[in-house]
Amino acid sequence: MNATRRNRLPILLLAAALTMTACDSAATEPITAPPSPSSSTLDIALISQRMVACYQNHGFEASADPTGYSVEVAPNRQAEFDAVDSACMEQLRDEGILPPLRTDDIPATTSIPATTTTTAPEAIVELPSGVWLRTNPDLGGLIVDTRDMIWDGEDFYLLTRIGFGDVIVWQSSDGIEWTEHSQIGTASTVDGPHGLTSVSGQLIAAGWRDGTALAWVHEGDGGWTEVEVGAGVIDRLVFFGGNYVALGRAFYQPGPGQTPGDNYPIIWSSWDGYTWTETVGAGDFESVRALLGLAVGPAGLLTIAFPDDDRVNSISAVVTSTDGIDWVSHQPTGLDDFWQLHGITGNASGYAAYGYTNDEFDSPILVSADGVTWEPIGSPSVSDTEPVGWKGISTFGDYIVLSGEINIDNESHPRVWAYRGGGLWAVLGTGDWYSESGGASAMVSGNGRLVVRAQMGGPATDPWSIFTFVPDSSD
C-alpha cells in the first residue's frame, strides 16, 4: 500500500522564508552575493512543475495541485524517496529557483538581496501519454542484427542481418505490423549493407565487403543490383539536396609515418545510386581522423570531425553542406570539453547531440540552432544507485528523445526519455519492457509514432526486439 505525501510546497516556502530571514537580519555591512529568490518572489507553478518532473524521472508518481504537489511513496521506497527529494530540491537551489540553505559557512555579515531580476524560464511542455508495444516479427529465436531504421514519409523500413547471414529489409506503414520487403543477399557479421535510405519508394543500401565500399539498388521487382562505390567502407547513408550521400572511411597505403591501420574520412555522392563521386577524401580536412554521424537541420547536412591524434581529447570541427556535395569546416563553440560525440540528430529547429567530456562520468545533452554554437540542456537525472547510459538520440515531433538504460541492482533496464524544456526530461510512455532486463538504442519516428531498437534479456536470449510507442491519440 502506498503512503501519500501531500502539499509539500508550503514546507519549501516556509524553509525559503526562514532562510531569507536568517540571512537578512544579520546584515551589517552588505557584500555582493549571488541573487536568490525570496519567499515572496518564488514561482509556485514552476517549482511544482520542476519537483513533480524530478520525482517522475526517478519513478515516483507525483502530481501538482493549486496548493503544491503530492507524491505517492511506497513504504519500501521511503529511504530512496528521502534521497531523491533532497537531490531534487538541491537541483532547484543550484538553478536559483529555490534560495540556498543557510549554513555556518555563510559569514554573519553577508546579506542576500530579497529581490532579483530573472529571465523568463524556458517553457515546459507536457509529454504525450501512450503505451509501448513490442512489434518485431517472431523469427523463432534467430539472432538478428538491426543495422538501420528509416522512415521515408510513407513507410518505416528495417535493415537486418538474420541468422547465419541473410540480409532482409522489413516494411511497415504503422510501425506495428511488419512484412518482409526483400532480401539483399547475405553478409558476414561485419560486412554487407549497413545503411539504408528510401526516396519515393526507391530503396538504396550501402556498406562494404573486403575493403570495397558498395551500394545496392532495389530494382522494383524484388531484386537488388550491387554497385562498386570505391575503396573503403560506408557507415551511413542519407538522401539530401537531390543526392544520395554516403559517409565512410578509407585507408592510407603504408608510407612514412603511416601504418595500414591509419584511416581518413571519405564522403561519396550520387544522383541515381549507380554512379558515385568522391566529394571528400584524403587531405580535404587536415588532421581529421573520422567524421561521425549525419544530421539534417537549419545549416543543412552536418557531421562532426575528430582529430587524427588519439592523444587529443577534443572535437576538431563541425562540417556542413547545403547540397551534399560541397562541404565547409567550422570551428564550433561549446564543445571544447568533449572528446567524443556518440549521437547527433536534427530537424528544422536545430541539432541535438550527446557525448562524453573529459570527465568520463559526465555525458550532457547539447543543442544548437546553427550547428556551430552548442549549449547543454541538462540530462535525465537518476539517483546515485541507478547509473544511466545513453545509446541513441532522435526527434519525435517537436520533442528531443533519448534512449538508453538505467542500472538497478546490477541489472540494466531500457528507458526512453523526452525533453520537456527548462532542463527537464521525463520517461516517455508506459510499458512492461521498462521493468525487463535490456536496453534501448536506435530510434526513428514517423506517422505520429516512435520506433526503437532494443536488446532484451542479453545477446544469448532475445536480441531481436523492436518496440513502438503509440500515443493515446493515435487511431
Secondary structure by P-SEA (a helix, b strand, c coil): cccccccaaaaaaaaaaaaaaaaaaacccccccccccccccccaaaaaaaaaaaaaaaccccccccccbbbbbcccaaaaaaaaaaaaaaaaaaacccccccccccccccccccbbbbccccbbbbcbbbbbbbccccccccccccccccccccbbbbbbccccbbbbbbbbccccccccccccccccccccccbbbbcccbbbbbbccccccbbbbbccccbbbbbbcccbbbcbbbbcccbbbbbbbbbbcccccccccbbbbbbbbbccccccccccccccccccccccccccccccccbbbbbcccccccccbbbbbccccbbbbbbccccccccccccccccccccccccccccccbbbbbbbccccbbbbcccccccccbbbbbccccccccbbbbbbbbbcccbbbbbbbbbccccbbbbcccccccccccccccccccccbbbbbbbccccccccbbbbbbbccccc
